[in-house]
Amino acid sequence: MLGNPRSRYCVLGCLVGFLACLPRSAIAQNISLKFDLYDDYAVVLHGKIRGLPANVLVDTGSIDTILDSAVAKRLRLKTYEEVKLVLLNQIRTAKRAIVDYELGGFSVTQSVVVTDLRSFSAELGVTIGLILGYSGLCRHGSLEIDYRAKELIFGSGIGDCGNALAIVSTAVPGRTDPVHLLVDTGNKVLLLFGSPGNYGFVPGPTKTGTNPRKLRTLFGTIAALKVGDTLLTNQDAYLVERPGHVPSLINGLLGGGGLGLRALRIDFRAHTANLTFD
């Protein structure tokens, strides 16, 4: 956790070996799906994992697609290749497996990371069987999410998974260089990497403990952040120790719920992300 009991941080998984997990098939037509929204930010679809009904979280802030270990055990999946990931701000060791899942009538077979999602599910208040990260999302041409209509659309065509990260260029007053943020639908708030002075960050009174398996985290605010034509002021934010696998070009993660995100569209071929705020 990051201080806020309703927020959570799920890594950009393990970039090493990412291309090896990419699904090889593509969707030929647009697919529209209804979803449930938890805590004003978490997009949860209803699907099946090898025939078992499961809740699936759509998480653009995770490179890997992550399967709950209890589901893997029930399906008697064989695991291989140990990997590192961060979930709920904690560094974990996990393994990969091959699994097939179904969403809205289309099915996918791909490599996933297997770990225990019980504490994660408890934070959301709903049992999550699968976290659908970039390795599953980027197989589509695009992703659209309408938070008001609670509708998600996977666009037709083949996405460019090799360069699919949805990074938006934002501005902080007084800073000449842009702040590059990864759009993270699996996170409620704004997370920044680096030092307070880089963003005009004013620390709050709380800080995480010294558990060596936890990433160092500081809660506070930034005076202003401009995203496109939208100026977010006096914004709550977390200053987080940069995980080892996060590319240096990414300055942080842009969550949705706490920022008033109303809709977004990610084009996995043009490598663009368009966001609409309230």
C-alpha positions in Angstrom: 0.0 0.0 0.0 1.0 3.6 -0.5 -0.4 5.3 2.6 -3.8 5.8 1.1 -5.8 2.7 2.1 -7.6 2.7 -1.2 -4.7 3.1 -3.5 -2.3 0.4 -4.9 0.7 0.1 -7.0 1.2 -2.7 -9.5 4.5 -2.7 -11.3 5.3 -2.6 -14.9 6.1 -6.2 -14.3 9.3 -7.7 -15.7 10.4 -6.0 -18.9 13.0 -8.8 -19.4 11.3 -11.5 -21.4 8.3 -9.3 -22.2 8.4 -10.0 -25.9 8.4 -13.7 -25.2 5.0 -13.5 -23.5 3.2 -11.7 -26.3 0.2 -13.4 -27.8 0.6 -14.1 -31.5 -3.0 -13.8 -32.7 -5.0 -10.7 -33.3 -8.7 -9.6 -33.1 -10.3 -8.9 -36.4 -13.2 -6.7 -35.2 -14.1 -4.3 -32.5 -15.3 -5.9 -29.3 -17.4 -3.9 -26.8 -17.6 -5.1 -23.2 -19.4 -3.8 -20.1 -17.5 -3.6 -16.9 -17.9 -3.0 -13.1 -16.1 0.0 -11.6 -14.6 -0.4 -8.1 -13.4 2.5 -6.0 -14.0 4.9 -8.9 -11.0 3.6 -10.9 -10.7 -0.2 -11.1 -12.1 -1.6 -14.4 -13.2 -5.2 -13.8 -14.5 -7.4 -16.6 -16.2 -10.7 -16.2 -14.6 -13.6 -18.1 -13.5 -17.2 -17.9 -10.1 -18.8 -17.3 -10.2 -22.3 -18.8 -13.9 -22.3 -18.3 -13.9 -21.0 -14.7 -15.8 -17.7 -14.2 -13.3 -15.0 -13.1 -13.1 -11.3 -12.5 -10.5 -9.6 -14.7 -8.9 -6.3 -13.9 -7.8 -4.1 -16.8 -4.4 -2.7 -15.8 -2.4 -0.7 -18.3 0.3 -0.1 -15.6 1.4 -3.7 -15.6 3.5 -5.1 -18.4 2.7 -8.7 -17.5 -0.7 -10.3 -17.3 -0.9 -11.8 -13.8 -2.9 -14.9 -12.7 -3.9 -15.6 -9.1 -2.0 -18.6 -7.7 -5.2 -20.1 -6.3 -6.6 -20.3 -9.8 -3.4 -21.7 -11.2 -3.4 -24.4 -8.5 -7.1 -25.3 -9.2 -6.3 -25.6 -12.9 -3.1 -27.6 -12.1 -1.0 -25.4 -14.3 2.7 -26.1 -14.8 4.9 -23.1 -14.0 8.4 -22.2 -15.4 10.9 -19.3 -15.4 11.2 -17.3 -12.2 10.5 -13.6 -12.5 10.4 -10.5 -10.3 7.4 -8.2 -10.0 6.0 -5.5 -7.7 2.4 -5.8 -6.3 0.9 -3.7 -3.5 4.2 -1.9 -3.3 6.0 -5.2 -2.4 8.7 -6.9 -4.5 7.8 -10.5 -5.2 9.3 -13.6 -6.8 6.9 -15.4 -9.1 6.8 -17.9 -12.0 5.3 -18.0 -15.4 2.6 -20.3 -16.8 0.6 -20.7 -20.0 -3.1 -20.2 -19.7 -6.1 -19.5 -21.9 -8.9 -17.1 -20.9 -12.1 -15.8 -22.5 -13.6 -12.3 -22.6 -16.8 -11.4 -24.4 -16.7 -14.3 -26.7 -13.0 -14.2 -27.8 -10.3 -16.4 -26.3 -6.6 -15.9 -25.8 -3.8 -18.2 -24.9 -0.7 -16.6 -23.5 2.1 -16.6 -20.9 1.1 -15.1 -17.6 2.9 -14.4 -14.2 1.5 -16.5 -11.3 1.3 -14.9 -7.8 -1.1 -14.7 -4.8 -3.7 -12.0 -5.4 -5.6 -12.4 -2.2 -4.4 -9.2 -0.5 -4.8 -7.3 -3.8 -8.4 -8.5 -4.0 -9.1 -7.5 -0.4 -8.0 -4.0 -1.2 -10.5 -3.7 -4.0 -13.3 -5.6 -2.3 -13.7 -8.0 -5.2 -12.0 -11.3 -6.0 -9.6 -10.8 -8.9 -8.6 -14.0 -10.8 -6.6 -12.2 -13.6 -4.9 -8.9 -14.0 -4.9 -8.1 -17.7 -1.7 -6.1 -18.4 0.0 -4.9 -21.5 1.0 -8.3 -22.7 -2.7 -9.0 -23.3 -4.0 -5.6 -24.1 -1.5 -4.6 -26.8 -2.6 -7.5 -29.0 -5.6 -5.3 -30.0 -5.3 -2.3 -32.2 -6.6 0.0 -29.5 -8.3 0.2 -26.1 -11.1 2.6 -25.2 -12.6 3.0 -21.7 -15.6 5.1 -20.9 -15.9 5.4 -17.1 -19.3 7.0 -17.2 -20.9 4.4 -19.5 -18.8 1.6 -18.0 -18.0 0.4 -21.4 -14.7 -0.9 -22.8 -13.9 -1.3 -26.5 -11.0 -3.4 -27.9 -10.2 -2.0 -31.3 -9.7 -4.2 -34.3 -6.4 -4.9 -35.9 -2.9 -5.9 -34.7 -1.3 -3.7 -32.0 2.4 -3.0 -32.0 3.3 -4.7 -28.7 7.0 -4.0 -29.0 6.5 -0.3 -28.5 3.0 -0.1 -27.0 3.5 1.7 -23.7 0.9 4.5 -23.3 3.1 7.4 -22.1 1.7 10.9 -21.9 3.9 14.0 -21.8 2.8 16.3 -19.0 4.2 19.6 -17.6 5.0 20.9 -14.1 5.2 24.7 -13.7 8.8 25.8 -13.2 10.2 22.7 -14.8 11.6 22.9 -18.4 11.6 19.2 -19.1 8.4 17.4 -19.7 7.2 14.7 -17.2 6.5 11.4 -18.9 3.8 9.4 -17.2 2.6 6.0 -18.0 -1.2 5.8 -18.1 -2.1 3.3 -15.4 -5.7 2.2 -15.2 -4.8 -0.2 -12.3 -3.9 2.7 -10.0 -6.1 5.4 -8.4 -3.6 8.2 -7.9 -0.5 9.9 -9.2 2.9 8.2 -8.6 6.2 10.0 -9.3 9.7 8.6 -9.4 12.7 10.7 -8.2 13.3 13.5 -5.7 10.7 16.0 -4.4 12.5 19.0 -6.1 11.9 17.5 -9.5 8.1 18.1 -9.3 7.6 20.8 -6.7 6.5 18.0 -4.4 5.6 18.9 -0.8 5.9 15.8 1.5 3.1 15.0 3.9 3.4 13.7 7.4 3.4 9.9 6.6 6.0 7.6 5.2 6.3 3.9 4.7 8.3 1.6 7.0 11.8 0.2 6.5 10.7 -3.3 5.3 13.5 -4.2 2.7 10.9 -5.8 0.5 8.9 -2.6 0.2 9.6 0.3 -2.1 10.3 3.6 -0.3 7.2 5.8 -0.6 6.4 9.3 0.5 2.9 10.9 0.4 2.4 14.6 -0.4 1.1 17.0 -3.0 2.2 18.9 -6.1 0.9 22.4 -6.9 0.1 21.8 -10.5 0.3 19.2 -13.3 -0.8 20.0 -16.9 -2.1 17.0 -18.9 -2.9 18.2 -22.4 -5.3 21.1 -21.9 -6.3 20.0 -18.4 -4.6 21.6 -15.4 -4.7 19.5 -12.2 -4.0 21.6 -9.1 -3.0 20.8 -5.5 -2.9 17.2 -6.5 -2.3 14.4 -4.0 0.7 12.3 -5.2 3.1 9.6 -4.0 6.8 9.9 -4.5 8.0 6.3 -5.0 11.4 4.6 -5.2 11.9 3.6 -8.9 11.5 -0.1 -9.3 14.5 -1.7 -11.0 12.6 -2.8 -14.1 10.9 0.6 -14.9 12.6 2.3 -17.9 14.3 5.6 -17.1 12.2 7.5 -19.6 9.1 7.0 -17.4 8.9 9.6 -14.6 5.8 8.1 -13.0 2.3 6.6 -13.3 -0.8 8.5 -14.0 -3.8 6.8 -12.3 -7.4 7.7 -13.0 -9.9 7.6 -10.1 -8.4 10.3 -7.9 -7.7 12.6 -10.9 -11.2 12.6 -12.3 -10.4 10.6 -15.5 -13.6 10.3 -17.5 -12.4 8.4 -20.6 -9.3 7.3 -22.3 -8.2 5.9 -25.6 -4.9 4.1 -26.2 -3.8 3.4 -29.8 -1.3 0.5 -29.7 -0.3 1.1 -33.3 0.3 4.8 -33.3 1.6 4.6 -29.7 -0.7 7.4 -28.5 -2.9 8.0 -25.5 -5.8 10.5 -25.3 -7.3 11.3 -21.9 -10.5 13.2 -21.0 -11.0 14.5 -17.5 -14.1 15.8 -15.7 
